[in-house]
């Protein structure tokens, strides 16, 4: 199992031209441990093109298993920052308004 630094994953994913904002988080759905997920904001997202890009630029351990498009700018906390912990909690509760890609 690899040690994944989520802020590093975010920075790398933002290099993909069609993603405006992103937040990676560990989804916790896998029986073998956490699963890497990303919540993105993108207007023109092509999943197959992104996965080809991710496999060659991120490597297998940092390519997300689940991709969700929020459809608008990602929710911010009181400090004006994307709150990874709030996004993960919303995802685990099933209350995150987004669609899987």
N, C-alpha and C positions, 0 to 999 in steps of 0.2 A: 504494500500500500504506500502511495506517495503522499508526501506532505504538500498540500496545495495552498498557496497564499492567494486568497480571494482578491485582494486589492491588485495583485499582479495580473490575475486573470482579467479583471475589469479593464485595466490599462491596455492589455493585449487585444481584447475584444473590441475596444473603442477604435483600434486601428482599422477595423473593417469598415469600409466606406458607407454602408447603408445603415449602420447602427448609430443613433443619435445619443442615447444614454443606455447604460446597462448596470446591473447589479447582480453579481454572482453570489450564490448561497448554497449551502448544503441542505438538500431536501429531505434526507432521512428516510427515503422510501425503500432502499435496498436492504435485503436481508443480510448482506455482508458489510453493511455500514452506510455512511451517508452517500448520497448521489449528488453530483455537481449539476446545478440548475442555473440558468440565467434568466433574469427578467430584463427585457429590452424595451426600448421605444424606438420603433423604426416605421417609416412610411412605405418603404419599398423593399421589403425583406424577401430574399429568395433562400429558402432553407437549404436546398441542395448546393447552391453556390457557396453559402456560408460554411457548410460542413466540409466541402472540399478545401476551402481556405483554412478552416480551423485545423483540419488534419495535418496540413503542411506547415502551419504557423504556430499552432499551440501544442501539438503533440497529443497523443491519446489520453494522457492523464489529465490534461487541462481542457479537453474538448467536452462541452457540456452534454449530459445525457438528456436533459429536458430544456427546451427553449420556450419561453412564454413571452408574448408581445403584449405589453400593457395598453397599447393603442394611443397613449398620450404621454406627456412628460411624467417621469416616475415620481411617486409621492415623496415628499421631503419631511424631515422632522423639524422641530422648533428652531434649530440652528441653520436651517436651509440646506441641509445635507441629506443625501439618500441614506435611509436607515436600513442597513442590511438586516439587523435583528428584527425590526418590525416587519419587513418584507417576508422573512423566513417564518415568523410566527403566523402571519396572515396566510401564507401558503400552507402551513401544516394544519391550520384550522379550516382550510378550504374557503376562506373568505377573501381571497385575492381575486379581484375582477380583471381577469386577463384570459387570453386564449392560447392554448398550446399550439405550437407550430410543428 
